[in-house]
Amino acid sequence: MISKYPFEKRTFLKDGGGRRIDGNEYLKTKELNSVHYIFEVTVKDGYSVEAYAEGWIAASHYIQKAPGARGTRLHRKIGDPTTVLAIATWDSKASRDAMEINPPEEIEAIINAQLPFVDIRFLGEFEAPDWVVLPPNYDGEGLSHLDQD
């Protein structure tokens, strides 16, 4: 028995060309074949999340040029203006590891300039989800970041 919650309706999304596709297939091809690197970043007194985000955007600009990079994003922590969750998505662990072996100097310089002002806690490397449940008639809202190839 695969699920005790069978769904009568399939979830459909539109792909980049406006074609209607099965939402579960979309996730398999875009999100489910990736890995995520997750960090909690807390800014120190006298520094702001916005200032950190400027450096993060600059470093991400270079990181996204690496083969296998699929985007980065920052999420503000609700109720804590000093903390963000940073998530970097990659095609594979091997892609990320390859970039880390010889990162562009610009990335190291930007990150090193931020270090005195933030505490970064690496939460881990996460595989793509094994289970995904989408609401019926889900239109893909919130998944536009997955269309960035």
Summary of the structure (lengths in Angstrom):
residues: 149
radius of gyration: 17.8
end to end distance: 35.7
largest distance: 55.4
contacts: 358
relative contact order: 0.25
helix: 33%
strand: 30%
